Amino acid sequence: VQLQASGGGLVQAGGSLRLSCAASGRAFSTYAVGWFRQAPGKEREFVSAISWSGGRTYYADSVKGRFTISRDDAKSTVYLQMNSLKAEDTAVYYCAAPFDKYVSPVDYSGDASPGSFHYWGRGTLVTVSS
């Protein structure tokens, strides 16, 4: 599975952006997909994930209620709609998928670590000006 994130840019606080994660390769619909972000000088952190079926979604507390993850398997694409953006959302955003099909890389608390993901796309920069 090859992944490519896009859609980043510069936006004012309170604005919106939609990120896309386009996948190539077979059986995209059998993989869960997650979004992570990494701000300068900080560790990569979990943002959101969606199950392979699309039936379950997960969000970090910091983005809950503002971000929405979705997938369109016909287009082999996962989206991250980001609303009410804040300066602290500024980061490089990455999409990722686990090594195995049909698995959930999210733990029982709804959190996920980068180590649970195998395939990574190149990031896209989101800058929120205050």
C-alpha positions in Angstrom: 0.0 0.0 0.0 1.3 3.4 -1.0 -0.2 6.5 0.6 0.0 10.1 -0.3 -1.4 12.9 1.8 -2.4 16.2 0.3 -4.6 19.2 1.0 -2.5 21.1 3.5 -2.0 24.9 3.4 -2.2 28.1 5.2 -5.4 29.0 6.9 -6.5 31.5 9.5 -7.7 30.4 12.9 -11.3 29.3 12.8 -11.0 28.2 9.2 -11.3 24.8 7.6 -9.2 22.5 5.5 -9.8 19.0 4.1 -6.9 16.6 3.9 -6.9 13.7 1.5 -5.0 10.4 1.7 -4.9 8.7 -1.6 -3.8 5.1 -1.7 -2.5 2.9 -4.5 -2.2 -0.8 -4.4 -4.7 -3.5 -4.0 -7.3 -4.1 -1.3 -7.3 -0.6 0.1 -10.8 -1.2 1.5 -9.4 -3.9 3.8 -7.0 -1.6 5.7 -7.7 0.8 8.6 -6.2 4.2 8.0 -5.0 6.7 10.6 -3.9 10.3 10.6 -1.0 11.6 12.7 0.6 15.0 13.0 4.0 16.3 14.1 4.7 19.8 15.1 8.3 21.2 15.1 10.2 19.9 18.1 7.4 17.5 19.2 6.7 13.8 18.8 4.4 12.5 16.2 0.9 12.2 17.7 -2.3 10.4 16.9 -5.1 12.5 15.4 -7.8 10.2 14.0 -8.4 6.8 12.6 -11.1 4.9 10.7 -11.6 1.2 10.6 -11.3 -0.8 7.4 -15.1 -1.1 7.1 -15.6 2.6 7.9 -17.9 1.7 10.7 -15.7 3.0 13.5 -13.9 6.2 13.8 -11.5 7.5 16.5 -10.3 10.9 17.5 -7.8 12.4 19.8 -9.4 14.5 22.5 -7.7 17.6 21.1 -9.6 17.3 17.8 -12.8 15.7 18.9 -15.8 17.7 17.7 -13.7 19.6 15.2 -12.3 17.0 12.8 -14.1 14.3 10.9 -12.5 11.3 9.2 -14.2 9.5 6.4 -13.3 7.1 3.5 -14.3 6.6 -0.1 -13.1 3.1 -1.1 -14.2 3.6 -4.7 -11.6 6.4 -4.8 -9.2 4.7 -2.5 -9.1 7.8 -0.5 -9.5 8.8 3.2 -10.4 12.3 4.1 -9.8 14.4 7.2 -12.2 17.4 7.4 -10.7 19.9 9.8 -13.0 22.7 11.1 -12.5 25.4 13.7 -8.8 25.2 13.3 -6.5 26.5 16.0 -2.9 27.7 15.9 -2.0 24.5 17.9 -3.2 22.4 15.0 -0.2 23.6 13.0 1.9 20.5 12.0 2.8 18.2 9.3 0.0 15.7 8.9 0.7 12.1 7.8 -1.7 9.3 6.9 -0.7 5.7 7.6 -2.0 2.1 7.5 -1.1 -1.0 9.5 0.8 -3.9 8.0 -2.1 -6.3 8.2 -5.5 -6.2 6.6 -8.7 -6.2 8.7 -6.9 -5.2 11.9 -7.6 -2.3 14.2 -4.4 -0.4 15.1 -6.3 1.5 17.8 -6.1 0.4 21.4 -9.0 -0.1 23.8 -8.9 3.5 24.9 -9.3 4.8 21.3 -5.7 5.9 21.0 -3.0 4.7 18.6 0.7 4.9 18.4 2.9 5.3 15.3 4.4 1.9 16.0 1.1 0.3 15.2 1.3 1.5 11.6 3.5 0.2 8.8 2.7 2.1 5.7 3.2 5.9 5.7 2.7 8.6 3.2 4.6 11.8 2.8 3.2 14.5 5.0 1.3 17.6 4.1 1.9 20.8 6.0 -1.0 22.6 7.8 -0.3 26.1 9.1 -2.9 27.9 11.1 -2.3 31.6 11.7 -3.7 33.2 14.8 
